[in-house]
Amino acid sequence: MQKNILIIGAGIAGCSLAHFLANSGWNVTLLESEDDIAQGGSGNPVAAIYPKFMLNDEAYNDFMLKSFRFTTGWIRRLGLNEGDYRFDGAIEILEEAYAQKLEINLSRKITNKENFFSLINESILNKYLIESNSSGLFFHQGGWVNPIALCSHLINHSNIKIVTHQKIKSIEKSTDQWTLKTESQKTFNSSHVAICNASSVSQFDLTQHLHTDAFRGQVNWINSTTLQMPPIVTCDEGYLAPLIQDKHIFGATYAMNDFNKDLRKSDTKKNIASIKKIHREFYNHCEAQESIHGRVAWRASTKDRKPYVGRVFDNQLLGKMRVRELARADQLPWLKDLYIASGFGSRGFTFAPYCSSVLANLINDNLSQEDKKTLNYTNPERYRLKKMSLKKVASQIFKV
Ligand SMILES: Cc1cc2nc3c(=O)[nH]c(=O)nc-3n(C[C@H](O)[C@H](O)[C@H](O)COP(=O)(O)OP(=O)(O)OC[C@H]3O[C@@H](n4cnc5c(N)ncnc54)[C@H](O)[C@@H]3O)c2cc1C
């Protein structure tokens, strides 16, 4: 049987899903509204990849750890050009007491922790040229990737067709296939559809309940300098990346539901200020520049910081069911052959490849126990179920 799927959105979520499905025999058509792939959140010149843990959220930390381990291992094996990624360490500067508490929590969770992370000490600070009074964590396998190079590499497959300039306006189901219509009334048909369009996920009738907030972010960069710079990603309030393609990239700002597309001088100033504690000389150098390059994009964030990955309900079937019936996970009215991967917030390059691999396993009906746990965690219907006081079933849609 021919396996065909339409994927809406060619950022890291859509491109990585296309990659996993193409590798398992699917014919993928990737539909993108812009004139090229990776023009939204996934189009920055660098993405930092390190596990950003929380002090009091064990489930989030488990998800972070799984995603980070999967994604870094996978990127290493992809065969990207050497200059397009690097996992030789990342530093997260944190307040000392916070870093120590996090270290205690993580030590219980992570076996072989000395190979995974260390509390920052004098020798790490000296080695990586960070200001000497900083505290925080050093992640040995942290690093960065070139987002556009990664997305381009992923879709370079004979089973993947990319069609740009196609802004999908509606999704409808007829007897045995989905029909997608564009703004200019062009149609695409297929048995399967995946929606990977970040903060536009709620634009369709079937998914309008999937709320995200768009967080505007600006990154900046200047051309290489003669200064001695940290050779790895260093994150404080903002991040400073090592020299990549002759650029020192730093950022990023964070503003909710601000839709201004233009670079703002005030945001450039904020980004410069955010690296002051990382590298004072570089900060002074940036302050002295007449003009600084940059880019603006949006992150799609859910209220609970978990992405939406999985399926949604068939609204017609849902309307006919009683709450009592919905309490049983095996009776939930899933819409067939329509999938979601959106809402990756600030950590899309850690979360999205892992989540896309799990979603591809769902589509291929080949879920492992770990995949099921992940889909319980990222269930896109969690808010609707919780509203009906069905919190338990919301996190147990799969038996594990
Ligand atoms: C300033 C900034 C800095 C960041 N830094 C990092 C970082 O260091 N590390 C990290 O991991 N993450 C970072 N992120 C977050 C990361 O970039 C996102 O999580 C990730 O790019 C989301 O990928 P995506 O594929 O879900 O969305 P996107 O990359 O936004 O892709 C969605 C695509 O869908 C298309 N689309 C939307 N609607 C339609 C439609 N109706 N029809 C067709 N196409 C449509 C869009 O044009 C877009 O190309 C940063 C984000 C920003 C904004």
The ligand as an SDF file (V2000), in Angstrom:
LIG
                    3D

 53 58  0  0  0  0  0  0  0  0999 V2000
   14.8830   34.3120   18.8050 C   0  0  0  0  0  0  0  0  0  0  0  0
   14.7420   32.8510   19.0310 C   0  0  0  0  0  0  0  0  0  0  0  0
   15.8150   32.1310   19.5300 C   0  0  0  0  0  0  0  0  0  0  0  0
   15.6790   30.7550   19.7500 C   0  0  0  0  0  0  0  0  0  0  0  0
   16.7610   30.0570   20.2120 N   0  0  0  0  0  0  0  0  0  0  0  0
   16.6530   28.7210   20.3610 C   0  0  0  0  0  0  0  0  0  0  0  0
   17.7690   27.9540   20.7700 C   0  0  0  0  0  0  0  0  0  0  0  0
   18.8460   28.4820   20.9730 O   0  0  0  0  0  0  0  0  0  0  0  0
   17.5940   26.6050   20.9190 N   0  0  0  0  0  0  0  0  0  0  0  0
   16.3970   25.9910   20.6700 C   0  0  0  0  0  0  0  0  0  0  0  0
   16.2860   24.7710   20.8120 O   0  0  0  0  0  0  0  0  0  0  0  0
   15.3300   26.6960   20.2850 N   0  0  0  0  0  0  0  0  0  0  0  0
   15.4310   28.0450   20.1180 C   0  0  0  0  0  0  0  0  0  0  0  0
   14.3510   28.7580   19.7260 N   0  0  0  0  0  0  0  0  0  0  0  0
   13.0720   28.0570   19.5570 C   0  0  0  0  0  0  0  0  0  0  0  0
   13.0370   27.2940   18.2450 C   0  0  0  0  0  0  0  0  0  0  0  0
   13.5050   28.1210   17.2250 O   0  0  0  0  0  0  0  0  0  0  0  0
   11.5940   26.8380   17.9770 C   0  0  0  0  0  0  0  0  0  0  0  0
   11.1400   26.0670   19.0690 O   0  0  0  0  0  0  0  0  0  0  0  0
   11.5240   25.9720   16.7110 C   0  0  0  0  0  0  0  0  0  0  0  0
   12.0800   26.6450   15.6240 O   0  0  0  0  0  0  0  0  0  0  0  0
   10.0700   25.6210   16.4180 C   0  0  0  0  0  0  0  0  0  0  0  0
   10.0540   24.8600   15.2490 O   0  0  0  0  0  0  0  0  0  0  0  0
    8.6900   24.6020   14.4870 P   0  0  0  0  0  0  0  0  0  0  0  0
    8.9970   23.7700   13.3270 O   0  0  0  0  0  0  0  0  0  0  0  0
    7.6680   24.1400   15.4730 O   0  0  0  0  0  0  0  0  0  0  0  0
    8.1990   26.0690   14.0650 O   0  0  0  0  0  0  0  0  0  0  0  0
    8.7290   27.0260   12.8900 P   0  0  0  0  0  0  0  0  0  0  0  0
   10.1670   26.9010   12.6770 O   0  0  0  0  0  0  0  0  0  0  0  0
    8.1960   28.3820   13.2010 O   0  0  0  0  0  0  0  0  0  0  0  0
    8.0250   26.4250   11.6040 O   0  0  0  0  0  0  0  0  0  0  0  0
    6.6450   26.5230   11.3600 C   0  0  0  0  0  0  0  0  0  0  0  0
    6.4750   26.6840    9.8760 C   0  0  0  0  0  0  0  0  0  0  0  0
    5.0980   26.5920    9.5420 O   0  0  0  0  0  0  0  0  0  0  0  0
    4.8400   27.5030    8.4950 C   0  0  0  0  0  0  0  0  0  0  0  0
    3.3890   27.7310    8.4850 N   0  0  0  0  0  0  0  0  0  0  0  0
    2.6240   28.3120    9.4400 C   0  0  0  0  0  0  0  0  0  0  0  0
    1.3210   28.2940    9.0860 N   0  0  0  0  0  0  0  0  0  0  0  0
    1.2740   27.6970    7.8710 C   0  0  0  0  0  0  0  0  0  0  0  0
    0.2040   27.4040    6.9840 C   0  0  0  0  0  0  0  0  0  0  0  0
   -1.0650   27.7180    7.2770 N   0  0  0  0  0  0  0  0  0  0  0  0
    0.4680   26.8000    5.8060 N   0  0  0  0  0  0  0  0  0  0  0  0
    1.7650   26.4560    5.4840 C   0  0  0  0  0  0  0  0  0  0  0  0
    2.8070   26.7340    6.2890 N   0  0  0  0  0  0  0  0  0  0  0  0
    2.5700   27.3400    7.4720 C   0  0  0  0  0  0  0  0  0  0  0  0
    5.6810   28.7050    8.8710 C   0  0  0  0  0  0  0  0  0  0  0  0
    5.9140   29.5550    7.7440 O   0  0  0  0  0  0  0  0  0  0  0  0
    6.9430   28.0610    9.3940 C   0  0  0  0  0  0  0  0  0  0  0  0
    7.9050   27.8740    8.3780 O   0  0  0  0  0  0  0  0  0  0  0  0
   14.4510   30.1200   19.4760 C   0  0  0  0  0  0  0  0  0  0  0  0
   13.3860   30.8390   18.9570 C   0  0  0  0  0  0  0  0  0  0  0  0
   13.5300   32.1980   18.7160 C   0  0  0  0  0  0  0  0  0  0  0  0
   12.3670   32.9440   18.1350 C   0  0  0  0  0  0  0  0  0  0  0  0
  1  2  1  0
  2  3  1  0
  2 52  2  0
  3  4  2  0
  4  5  1  0
  4 50  1  0
  5  6  2  0
  6  7  1  0
  6 13  1  0
  7  8  2  0
  7  9  1  0
  9 10  1  0
 10 11  2  0
 10 12  1  0
 12 13  2  0
 13 14  1  0
 14 15  1  0
 14 50  1  0
 15 16  1  0
 16 17  1  0
 16 18  1  0
 18 19  1  0
 18 20  1  0
 20 21  1  0
 20 22  1  0
 22 23  1  0
 23 24  1  0
 24 25  2  0
 24 26  1  0
 24 27  1  0
 27 28  1  0
 28 29  2  0
 28 30  1  0
 28 31  1  0
 31 32  1  0
 32 33  1  0
 33 34  1  0
 33 48  1  0
 34 35  1  0
 35 36  1  0
 35 46  1  0
 36 37  1  0
 36 45  1  0
 37 38  2  0
 38 39  1  0
 39 40  1  0
 39 45  2  0
 40 41  1  0
 40 42  2  0
 42 43  1  0
 43 44  2  0
 44 45  1  0
 46 47  1  0
 46 48  1  0
 48 49  1  0
 50 51  2  0
 51 52  1  0
 52 53  1  0
M  END
$$$$
